[in-house]
Amino acid sequence: MSAAAAIREVNSKMTWAGNFYRSAIGKKAVMAATGVILFGWIFLHMVGNLKLYMGAVHLNEYAHWLRALGAPAMPETGALWLMRIFLLVCVVFHIHAAVMLTKMNREARPVGYRDRDYLAASYASRTMRWGGVIILLFVIYHLLHLTTGQAHPNFIQDDAYSNVVTGLRVWWVAAVYIIANLALGFHLYHGLWSMFASVGWVHPKYNSWRRTFATTFAVIITAGNLSFPLAVLTGIVR
């Protein structure tokens, strides 16, 4: 194949991908794909953080293992930052697809319903947008608080256990983590429910296990993440 033909083939594929993403189906597919990636990372992040209950040595060893991923082929934290950049790209596409889908829905129905059935709509569904904003702001704060340390007055480099304990001892910081993780729980529940609908699994026979899976996953993640600030505040972890 000549270089010109190869370029034309690449351009054709890029054009197809662009056209697909511009469609509502494409945006729903992107939201579902990025949602799966982000949900998976959230679960693994929560499981890793459970080492907090095993003590300083175990949590700090886990944190060091994350920083050393890819070594010696890559510099320390190199693979970790690549992972963070990839997750950031997923977040950007997830948010962009959600915003554009909302805009497309409004344009398709310019006059809103006069009487909205709020009793039929779940709390998670009605607060999806604001929940996403809260989560985004929390992620920024969380990185500044426990990753880079700019928002942590007692931050100690490479001492994850001390940073978590001293950081979450402050009641208002713990409150921020609690509120954000409650918002995350609602977002996870509605996001998982909507994701299955986006890929066409809307038959009544699927609804029961869709709801069970979405509820179970959201409850597990929320309970695990809420346990960290509560454990520190109550002195279980010190």
N, C-alpha and C positions, 0 to 999 in steps of 0.2 A: 504494500500500500504506500502510495506517495505521501509526502508530507502534507500537501494540499488536501488530499483526500482524508487524511487523519484529522486535520484541523476541522474540515467540514463535518466529520462524524462527531467530533467533540462538541462543536457548536450546536449540532442537531440535538445531541443529548442534553446539553445545557438549556436549549430552548424548550425541549419537552419538559424538563424538570421545572423550569420557570413557569410554564403554562400550567403544569399540574399544581404547583404551589399557589398560583393565583386563583385556583378554583376552591370552592368551599370544601369539596372532598379532600383536596390536597392539604388544605390547612388543618382539617380534622385529623388526617393521617399523620401530619407533622406533630400535632398536639399529642396524639396517642403515642407515637414513637418516642418523643422527648419525655413524655410523662412516664413511660416505662423506665427509661434510663434514670430519671430523677427519683422516681419512687424506689428503684433498686438501690441507688446511692444512699437515700435517706435511711433505708432499712439497715444497710451495712454500716453506716455511720453510727446509728443507734446501738447496734450490736457491739461494735468496737468500743464505744464509750461505756459499755457495761463493765469494762475492766476497772472503772473507777471503784467498784465495790471490792476489787481484789487488792487494792492498796496502791501506794505510790510507785513501787517498783514495776508492777505489771502495766499500769497505765503509761508510765514514762517509756517503758520498753516498747509498747505498742506505738506510741507517738514517734519514737526514734525509728522504728521499722518503717513507718509511713514516709518519713523524711529520707530514708536510705533506699527506697524503692528504685530499682534500675541501676544501683551502684554495683561495680565501679564503672560500668559503661557510661553512666550519666553522672553529673555532679549531684551532690546531696540536695534534696528537695526538687531536683529537675523534673523527675517523673511526676511528683506530686503536683507541681505547678502546671504541667501539661494536662493532668487530670482536671485540675481546677478550671483551666481555660476551656477544656472540652465541655465541662458542666456549665460554665458560663455561656458558651455558645448555645447549648441546649436550652438554658433559661431564656436567652434572648429570643430564640425561635419560638419557644413555648408562649412567651408573653406576646410576641408580635402576632402569632397565629390567633391567639385568643382575642386580641384587640381588633384585628381585621375581621374575624368572624362576627364579633359584636356589631361592628360597623356595617357589615354586609346584611346582617339580620335587620338592623334598623332601617337601612335603605330599602329592603324588601317589604318592610311593614312600617312606613313613615308615620302612621297614626297609631299610637299605642292603644292597647285595650283600655276602655273606660273603666271597667271593673276587673281588677286583677284578683285572681283566686289565690290570695296569700295563704289560706288554710291548706290548699293543696300543695303549695310550694314548700319545700323543706327549708329549714334555717340555713343549712349549708349552701343550698342553691342560691338563695337570695343574698348571701354575703360572700359569694365566690370572688367577686372582683375586689372588694375591700380586703378580703382575706389574703389574696395574692399580693396586694400592696404591703400589708403588714409583714408578710413573710419575706418579701424582697428587702424591706428596710431592716428587718431583723437579721437577715443573712449578712448584710453590710456591717451592722453593729457587731455581730458574732465574730466576723473575721477580724475586725479592729480590736475586739475585746480579748479573744483567746488565741488568735493566730499571729497577728502582728504586734499586739500589745498597746497600740496607741490609746485605746479606751480603757486600759487596765492600769491603775496607778501602782499596783504591786506586782506587775508582770515580771516573771523570771524566765529568761530564755532557756528553752529545752527542759523546762520543768512543768509539764502539762498538769500534773496532779495538783501542785501548789497553786497554779493559775486558776484552775477550776474551783478549788475550795475557797481561796481568798476572794475570788471574784463573785461567787454565788452566795457568800456570807452577807453581802450587802443586800438588804431586803428589796430595794427597788430594782436592783439588777435581776434578782431572782424573779421578781414580779414580771419584768420584761420577758424573761425566758418562759415563764408559765403562760402568759397571755399569747405570746407568739406561737407556742406549741399547741395551745388550744385551737388557734386559728389554723395551724397546719393540719390538725386532726380533721377539722371540718373540710378543709381544702382537699385532703387526701380522699376522704369518703366520697365527696361529690365528683372529684376528678376521676377516681377509679370507676364509679358508676357511669359517668359520661364517656369515659374511654371505651368501655365495652359497647356502649350504644354507637359510638363513632365508627366502630369497625363492623357494625351491622348485627351485633348480638342483642337484638331487642325482642326476640320471641318470648312470649309469656313463660315458656318452660325454662328459660335461662334466668328470669328475673330473681328467683329465689336465691340461687347460688351467687348471682352477681351482687345482690344486697348483702348476703352473708360474707362473701369475700371482702367487699369494700368496707363493711363494718368491722370485721375482724382485723384487717390490716391497719385501719385507721386507729382502732383502739389499742392495738399492740404498740404501734409507734408512739402514740400520744402518751400512753402509760409509761413506756420506757423513758421518753424524753422528760416528762414531768417529774419522774422519780429523782432525777439528778439534782435540780435546785431544791426540791423538798427534802432530800436526804441530807444536803449540806445545811439547810436552814434548821432542821430538827436535830442536828448533831450526830446523825447516824454515820455520816462521813465527815471526818475532821482532819 
